[in-house]
């Protein structure tokens, strides 16, 4: 009960736009997690492409983009199931679909001493906006979704 009270007190302090971003991010993450769980990936990918396509372009400020990314990461942490890099990157790609020069990248870690590890992230003009990693790790890009 204390945990819920703590979340509620934090929720009340948020601005209206932050609450809306948080709700959009939460719903988007739940839908993406469900789609990735129940659909074969090739079908999910085609469906996601259709719904995330947009001819409209908005130049959001860096602050607005950061607020949406913050909402995605916070929602992914609070929701009661595991949401790793791919659902978060897909949520960012969807919620920021009108932002030009945005690409979803998937790669593998290049390190012979470790097990196979894949990672997904989103870049805008070459800068990682969600899915950042430490400088000691190097990922080789396998797939770019613009």
MARNU-423257 format. One record per atom (N, C-alpha, C): atom name; y negated, x negated, z. Coordinates in steps of 0.1 Angstrom, whole numbers. Each point is the difference from the previous one (the first is absolute). Layout:
# MARNU-423257
+----+-------+-------+-------+
| at |     y |     x |     z |
+----+-------+-------+-------+
| CA |     Y |     X |     Z |
...
+----+-------+-------+-------+
END
This chain:
# MARNU-423257
+----+-------+-------+-------+
| at |     y |     x |     z |
+----+-------+-------+-------+
|  N |    12 |    -8 |     0 |
| CA |   -12 |     8 |     0 |
|  C |   -13 |    -9 |     0 |
|  N |     1 |   -11 |     7 |
| CA |   -11 |    -9 |     1 |
|  C |    -4 |    -5 |   -14 |
|  N |    10 |    -3 |    -8 |
| CA |    -2 |    -5 |   -13 |
|  C |    -8 |    10 |    -9 |
|  N |     4 |    13 |     1 |
| CA |    -7 |    10 |    -8 |
|  C |   -14 |     1 |     5 |
|  N |    -2 |     0 |    13 |
| CA |   -14 |     1 |     5 |
|  C |    -8 |   -12 |    -4 |
|  N |     6 |   -12 |    -1 |
| CA |    -7 |   -12 |    -5 |
|  C |    -4 |     2 |   -15 |
|  N |     9 |     5 |    -8 |
| CA |    -3 |     2 |   -14 |
|  C |   -11 |    11 |    -2 |
|  N |     1 |    10 |     8 |
| CA |   -10 |    11 |    -1 |
|  C |   -14 |    -5 |     4 |
|  N |    -1 |    -8 |    10 |
| CA |   -13 |    -5 |     4 |
|  C |    -6 |    -9 |   -11 |
|  N |     9 |    -8 |    -6 |
| CA |    -5 |    -9 |   -11 |
|  C |    -4 |     9 |   -12 |
|  N |     8 |    10 |    -3 |
| CA |    -3 |     9 |   -11 |
|  C |   -13 |     7 |     1 |
|  N |    -4 |     4 |    12 |
| CA |   -13 |     7 |     2 |
|  C |   -12 |    -9 |    -2 |
|  N |     2 |   -13 |     1 |
| CA |   -11 |   -10 |    -2 |
|  C |    -2 |    -3 |   -15 |
|  N |     9 |     4 |    -9 |
| CA |    -1 |    -4 |   -14 |
|  C |   -10 |     9 |    -7 |
|  N |    -6 |    -6 |   -10 |
| CA |    -9 |     8 |    -8 |
|  C |     8 |    10 |    -9 |
|  N |    -7 |    10 |    -5 |
| CA |     6 |    10 |    -9 |
|  C |     7 |    -7 |   -12 |
|  N |    -7 |    -9 |    -7 |
| CA |     6 |    -6 |   -12 |
|  C |    12 |    -9 |     4 |
|  N |     0 |    -6 |    11 |
| CA |    11 |    -8 |     5 |
|  C |    12 |     9 |     3 |
|  N |    -2 |    11 |     6 |
| CA |    10 |    10 |     3 |
|  C |     6 |     5 |   -13 |
|  N |    -8 |     3 |   -10 |
| CA |     5 |     5 |   -13 |
|  C |     8 |   -11 |    -7 |
|  N |    -5 |   -12 |     0 |
| CA |     8 |   -11 |    -6 |
|  C |    13 |    -2 |     7 |
|  N |     0 |     1 |    13 |
| CA |    13 |    -1 |     7 |
|  C |    10 |    11 |    -3 |
|  N |    -5 |    12 |    -1 |
| CA |     9 |    11 |    -4 |
|  C |     5 |    -1 |   -14 |
|  N |    -9 |    -4 |   -10 |
| CA |     5 |    -2 |   -13 |
|  C |    10 |   -12 |    -1 |
|  N |    -3 |   -10 |     7 |
| CA |    10 |   -12 |     1 |
|  C |    13 |     4 |     6 |
|  N |     0 |     8 |    10 |
| CA |    12 |     4 |     7 |
|  C |     9 |     9 |    -9 |
|  N |    -6 |    10 |    -6 |
| CA |     7 |     9 |    -9 |
|  C |     5 |    -8 |   -12 |
|  N |    -8 |    -9 |    -6 |
| CA |     4 |    -8 |   -12 |
|  C |    12 |    -8 |     4 |
|  N |     0 |    -7 |    12 |
| CA |    11 |    -8 |     4 |
|  C |    13 |     8 |     2 |
|  N |    -1 |    11 |     6 |
| CA |    11 |     9 |     2 |
|  C |     6 |     4 |   -13 |
|  N |    -8 |     4 |   -10 |
| CA |     5 |     4 |   -13 |
|  C |     7 |   -12 |    -7 |
|  N |    -7 |   -11 |     0 |
| CA |     6 |   -12 |    -6 |
|  C |    13 |    -4 |     6 |
|  N |     0 |    -1 |    13 |
| CA |    13 |    -3 |     7 |
|  C |    11 |     9 |    -3 |
|  N |    -3 |    13 |    -1 |
| CA |    10 |    10 |    -4 |
|  C |     5 |    -2 |   -14 |
|  N |   -10 |    -2 |    -9 |
| CA |     4 |    -2 |   -14 |
|  C |     8 |   -13 |    -2 |
|  N |    -3 |   -11 |     7 |
| CA |     7 |   -12 |    -1 |
|  C |    14 |     2 |     6 |
|  N |     2 |     8 |    10 |
| CA |    12 |     2 |     6 |
|  C |    10 |     9 |    -8 |
|  N |    -6 |    11 |    -6 |
| CA |     9 |    10 |    -6 |
|  C |     2 |    -1 |   -15 |
|  N |   -10 |    -7 |    -6 |
| CA |     1 |    -1 |   -15 |
|  C |     4 |   -14 |    -4 |
|  N |     8 |    -1 |   -12 |
| CA |     2 |   -13 |    -5 |
|  C |   -13 |    -7 |    -4 |
|  N |    -1 |   -13 |     1 |
| CA |   -13 |    -7 |    -2 |
|  C |    -6 |     3 |   -14 |
|  N |     8 |     0 |   -10 |
| CA |    -5 |     2 |   -13 |
|  C |    -7 |    14 |    -2 |
|  N |     6 |    10 |     7 |
| CA |    -6 |    13 |     0 |
|  C |   -13 |     0 |     8 |
|  N |     1 |    -6 |    12 |
| CA |   -12 |     0 |     9 |
|  C |   -12 |    -7 |    -7 |
|  N |     4 |   -11 |    -7 |
| CA |   -11 |    -8 |    -7 |
|  C |    -7 |     8 |   -11 |
|  N |     8 |     8 |    -8 |
| CA |    -6 |     8 |   -10 |
|  C |    -8 |    11 |     6 |
|  N |     4 |     6 |    10 |
| CA |    -7 |    11 |     7 |
|  C |   -13 |    -5 |     6 |
|  N |     1 |   -12 |     7 |
| CA |   -11 |    -6 |     6 |
|  C |   -11 |    -4 |   -10 |
|  N |     5 |    -5 |   -11 |
| CA |    -9 |    -4 |   -11 |
|  C |    -8 |    12 |    -5 |
|  N |     6 |    12 |    -2 |
| CA |    -6 |    12 |    -4 |
|  C |   -11 |     5 |     9 |
|  N |     4 |     0 |    13 |
| CA |   -10 |     6 |    10 |
|  C |   -11 |   -10 |     4 |
|  N |     2 |   -13 |    -3 |
| CA |   -10 |   -10 |     4 |
|  C |    -9 |    -4 |   -11 |
|  N |     3 |     5 |   -12 |
| CA |    -8 |    -3 |   -12 |
|  C |   -14 |     7 |     1 |
|  N |   -10 |    -7 |    -4 |
| CA |   -14 |     6 |     1 |
|  C |    -8 |    -7 |   -10 |
|  N |    -8 |     9 |    -8 |
| CA |    -9 |    -5 |    -9 |
|  C |   -14 |    -2 |     6 |
|  N |    -2 |     6 |    11 |
| CA |   -12 |    -1 |     8 |
|  C |    -1 |   -13 |     7 |
|  N |   -11 |    -6 |     0 |
| CA |    -2 |   -13 |     6 |
|  C |   -11 |     0 |    11 |
|  N |     3 |    -4 |    12 |
| CA |   -10 |     0 |    11 |
|  C |    -1 |   -14 |     5 |
|  N |   -12 |    -5 |     1 |
| CA |    -2 |   -13 |     6 |
|  C |    -3 |     2 |    15 |
|  N |    11 |     0 |     8 |
| CA |    -2 |     1 |    14 |
|  C |    -5 |   -13 |     5 |
|  N |    -8 |     0 |    11 |
| CA |    -5 |   -12 |     7 |
|  C |    12 |    -7 |     7 |
|  N |    -2 |   -12 |     3 |
| CA |    11 |    -8 |     7 |
|  C |     3 |     7 |    13 |
|  N |   -11 |     5 |     7 |
| CA |     2 |     7 |    12 |
|  C |     8 |    13 |    -1 |
|  N |    -2 |     7 |   -10 |
| CA |     8 |    13 |    -2 |
|  C |    15 |    -4 |    -3 |
|  N |     2 |   -10 |    -8 |
| CA |    14 |    -4 |    -3 |
|  C |     6 |    -5 |    13 |
|  N |    -7 |    -8 |     8 |
| CA |     6 |    -5 |    12 |
|  C |     3 |    11 |    10 |
|  N |    -8 |    11 |     0 |
| CA |     2 |    11 |     9 |
|  C |    13 |     7 |    -4 |
|  N |     2 |     2 |   -13 |
| CA |    13 |     6 |    -5 |
|  C |    12 |    -8 |     3 |
|  N |    -1 |   -13 |    -2 |
| CA |    11 |   -10 |     3 |
|  C |     2 |     1 |    15 |
|  N |   -10 |     0 |     8 |
| CA |     2 |     1 |    15 |
|  C |     7 |    13 |     3 |
|  N |    -3 |    11 |    -6 |
| CA |     6 |    13 |     3 |
|  C |    15 |    -1 |    -4 |
|  N |     3 |    -7 |   -11 |
| CA |    14 |    -1 |    -5 |
|  C |     8 |    -8 |    10 |
|  N |    -5 |   -12 |     4 |
| CA |     7 |    -8 |    10 |
|  C |     1 |     6 |    13 |
|  N |   -10 |     7 |     5 |
| CA |     1 |     7 |    13 |
|  C |    10 |    11 |     0 |
|  N |    -1 |     8 |   -11 |
| CA |    10 |    11 |    -1 |
|  C |    14 |    -5 |    -1 |
|  N |     2 |   -11 |    -7 |
| CA |    14 |    -6 |    -2 |
|  C |     5 |    -5 |    14 |
|  N |    -9 |    -4 |     8 |
| CA |     4 |    -5 |    14 |
|  C |     3 |    12 |     9 |
|  N |    -8 |    11 |    -1 |
| CA |     1 |    11 |     9 |
|  C |    12 |     9 |    -3 |
|  N |     3 |     2 |   -13 |
| CA |    10 |     9 |    -4 |
|  C |    14 |    -4 |     5 |
|  N |     9 |    10 |     3 |
| CA |    12 |    -4 |     7 |
|  C |    11 |    -5 |    -8 |
|  N |    -3 |    -6 |   -11 |
| CA |    11 |    -6 |    -8 |
|  C |    -6 |   -13 |    -6 |
|  N |     9 |    -9 |    -5 |
| CA |    -4 |   -13 |    -5 |
|  C |    -7 |     1 |   -14 |
|  N |   -12 |    -5 |    -1 |
| CA |    -7 |    -1 |   -13 |
|  C |    -4 |   -14 |    -2 |
|  N |     8 |    -7 |    -9 |
| CA |    -3 |   -14 |    -2 |
|  C |   -10 |    -1 |   -12 |
|  N |     1 |   -11 |    -7 |
| CA |   -11 |    -3 |   -10 |
|  C |     0 |     9 |   -12 |
|  N |    12 |     4 |    -5 |
| CA |     0 |     8 |   -12 |
|  C |    -7 |    14 |     1 |
|  N |     4 |     8 |    11 |
| CA |    -7 |    12 |     1 |
|  C |   -15 |    -1 |     3 |
|  N |    -4 |   -10 |     7 |
| CA |   -14 |    -3 |     3 |
|  C |    -7 |    -3 |   -13 |
|  N |     6 |    -9 |    -8 |
| CA |    -7 |    -4 |   -13 |
|  C |     0 |    12 |    -9 |
|  N |    10 |     8 |    -1 |
| CA |     0 |    12 |    -8 |
|  C |   -11 |    10 |     4 |
|  N |    -1 |     2 |    14 |
| CA |   -10 |     9 |     5 |
|  C |   -14 |    -5 |    -4 |
|  N |    -2 |   -13 |     1 |
| CA |   -13 |    -6 |    -4 |
|  C |    -3 |     2 |   -15 |
|  N |    10 |    -2 |    -8 |
| CA |    -1 |     2 |   -14 |
|  C |    -4 |    14 |    -3 |
|  N |     6 |    10 |     7 |
| CA |    -2 |    14 |    -2 |
|  C |   -14 |     4 |     5 |
|  N |    -3 |    -4 |    12 |
| CA |   -13 |     5 |     6 |
|  C |   -12 |    -7 |    -6 |
|  N |     2 |   -12 |    -6 |
| CA |   -11 |    -7 |    -7 |
|  C |     2 |     0 |   -15 |
|  N |     7 |    10 |    -5 |
| CA |     3 |     1 |   -14 |
|  C |   -12 |     0 |   -10 |
|  N |   -11 |     4 |     5 |
| CA |   -12 |     1 |    -8 |
|  C |    -8 |   -13 |     0 |
|  N |     4 |   -10 |     8 |
| CA |    -6 |   -13 |     1 |
|  C |     4 |    -9 |   -12 |
|  N |    -9 |    -5 |    -8 |
| CA |     4 |    -9 |   -11 |
|  C |     5 |   -13 |     5 |
|  N |     8 |    -7 |    -9 |
| CA |     5 |   -13 |     3 |
|  C |     9 |    -1 |    12 |
|  N |     8 |    10 |     2 |
| CA |     9 |     1 |    12 |
|  C |    15 |    -2 |    -6 |
|  N |     7 |    -9 |     6 |
| CA |    14 |    -2 |    -4 |
|  C |    10 |    -1 |    11 |
|  N |    11 |     7 |    -1 |
| CA |    11 |    -1 |    10 |
|  C |     9 |   -11 |    -5 |
|  N |     3 |   -10 |     9 |
| CA |     8 |   -11 |    -4 |
|  C |    13 |     0 |     9 |
|  N |    11 |    -4 |    -6 |
| CA |    12 |    -2 |     7 |
|  C |     5 |   -14 |    -3 |
|  N |     4 |    -7 |    10 |
| CA |     5 |   -14 |    -1 |
|  C |    11 |    -4 |     9 |
|  N |     5 |   -12 |    -1 |
| CA |    10 |    -5 |     9 |
|  C |    -5 |   -13 |     6 |
|  N |     5 |    -2 |    12 |
| CA |    -4 |   -13 |     7 |
|  C |     8 |   -11 |    -7 |
|  N |    -8 |   -11 |    -3 |
| CA |     6 |   -12 |    -6 |
|  C |     2 |   -10 |    12 |
|  N |    13 |     0 |     5 |
| CA |     3 |    -9 |    11 |
|  C |    15 |    -1 |     0 |
|  N |     6 |   -12 |    -4 |
| CA |    14 |    -2 |     0 |
|  C |     7 |     1 |    14 |
|  N |    -8 |    -2 |    10 |
| CA |     5 |    -1 |    14 |
|  C |     1 |    14 |     7 |
|  N |    -4 |    10 |    -7 |
| CA |    -1 |    13 |     6 |
|  C |     8 |    10 |    -8 |
|  N |     4 |    12 |     6 |
| CA |     6 |    10 |    -8 |
|  C |   -10 |     6 |    -9 |
|  N |     6 |     8 |   -10 |
| CA |    -8 |     7 |   -10 |
|  C |   -10 |     9 |     7 |
|  N |   -13 |     0 |    -3 |
| CA |    -9 |     9 |     5 |
|  C |   -10 |     4 |   -10 |
|  N |    -1 |    14 |    -2 |
| CA |   -10 |     5 |    -9 |
|  C |   -12 |     5 |     7 |
|  N |   -11 |     2 |    -7 |
| CA |   -13 |     4 |     6 |
|  C |    -8 |     8 |   -10 |
|  N |    -7 |    10 |     4 |
| CA |    -9 |     8 |    -9 |
|  C |   -14 |    -1 |     6 |
|  N |   -10 |    -1 |    -9 |
| CA |   -14 |    -1 |     5 |
|  C |    -9 |     6 |   -11 |
|  N |   -12 |     3 |     3 |
| CA |   -10 |     5 |   -10 |
|  C |   -11 |   -10 |     0 |
|  N |    -5 |    -3 |   -13 |
| CA |   -11 |    -8 |    -2 |
|  C |   -11 |     7 |    -8 |
|  N |   -12 |    -4 |     3 |
| CA |   -12 |     4 |    -7 |
|  C |    -7 |   -12 |    -5 |
|  N |    -1 |    -2 |   -13 |
| CA |    -6 |   -12 |    -6 |
|  C |     6 |   -13 |     6 |
|  N |    13 |     0 |     3 |
| CA |     6 |   -12 |     4 |
|  C |     0 |    -2 |    16 |
|  N |    -7 |     8 |     7 |
| CA |     0 |     0 |    15 |
|  C |    10 |    10 |     5 |
|  N |     8 |    -4 |    10 |
| CA |     9 |     9 |     6 |
|  C |    -7 |     9 |     9 |
|  N |     2 |    13 |    -1 |
| CA |    -7 |    10 |     8 |
|  C |    10 |     6 |    10 |
|  N |    12 |     1 |    -3 |
| CA |    11 |     4 |    10 |
|  C |    13 |    -8 |    -3 |
|  N |     6 |    -4 |    11 |
| CA |    13 |    -7 |    -2 |
|  C |    -2 |   -15 |     1 |
|  N |   -11 |    -4 |     6 |
| CA |    -3 |   -15 |     1 |
|  C |    11 |    -7 |     8 |
|  N |     2 |   -13 |    -2 |
| CA |    10 |    -8 |     7 |
|  C |    -6 |   -13 |     3 |
|  N |     7 |    -7 |     9 |
| CA |    -4 |   -13 |     5 |
|  C |    -1 |   -11 |   -12 |
|  N |    -8 |   -10 |     2 |
| CA |    -1 |   -10 |   -10 |
|  C |    12 |    -9 |    -2 |
|  N |     9 |     1 |    10 |
| CA |    12 |    -9 |    -1 |
|  C |    11 |     6 |    -9 |
|  N |    -2 |    13 |    -4 |
| CA |     9 |     7 |    -9 |
|  C |    -5 |     0 |   -14 |
|  N |     9 |    -1 |   -10 |
| CA |    -4 |     1 |   -14 |
|  C |     9 |    10 |    -6 |
|  N |    -6 |    10 |    -6 |
| CA |     7 |    11 |    -7 |
|  C |    -1 |    -2 |   -15 |
|  N |    11 |     0 |    -8 |
| CA |    -1 |    -1 |   -14 |
|  C |     0 |    15 |    -5 |
|  N |   -10 |     3 |    -8 |
| CA |    -1 |    13 |    -6 |
|  C |    11 |     3 |    -9 |
|  N |     6 |    12 |     1 |
| CA |    11 |     5 |    -9 |
|  C |    -5 |    12 |    -8 |
|  N |    -9 |     8 |     6 |
| CA |    -4 |    12 |    -7 |
|  C |   -15 |     3 |     4 |
|  N |    -8 |     4 |   -10 |
| CA |   -13 |     4 |     3 |
|  C |    -2 |    14 |    -6 |
|  N |    -6 |     9 |     8 |
| CA |    -2 |    14 |    -4 |
|  C |   -15 |     2 |     1 |
|  N |    -6 |     1 |   -12 |
| CA |   -15 |     2 |     0 |
|  C |    -4 |    14 |    -2 |
+----+-------+-------+-------+
END
